[in-house]
Amino acid sequence: KKSPFSTLARVHPDHHRRGHGRALYAAIEAHLRRLGHRFWLSSTEEDNTRSRAFHAALGFREIGALSELNQDVREVFLRKDLVGETKP
């Protein structure tokens, strides 16, 4: 079975703090649950504190980082277990 991985999701700054990101992630999570996925992976740049806090608030946990991706900062990888958790 394939492992779901979010590569990029952004909300325009004019629309921050209005629940759009949470709504998007809730829809993705519901879809992944319907497909029977047991977990969901995502990533963000190490210095993106807003994204890291957003993911943590949604139940993601950091599982590692890579530094050799041809970018200036390390990429932090996150995981959210979908089995045994309540739906958003």
Secondary structure, DSSP 8 states (H G I E B T S, - for coil): ----EE------GGGTTSSHHHHHHHHHHHHHHHTT-SEEEEEEETT-HHHHHHHHHTT-EEEEEES-SSSSS-EEEEEEE-TTS---
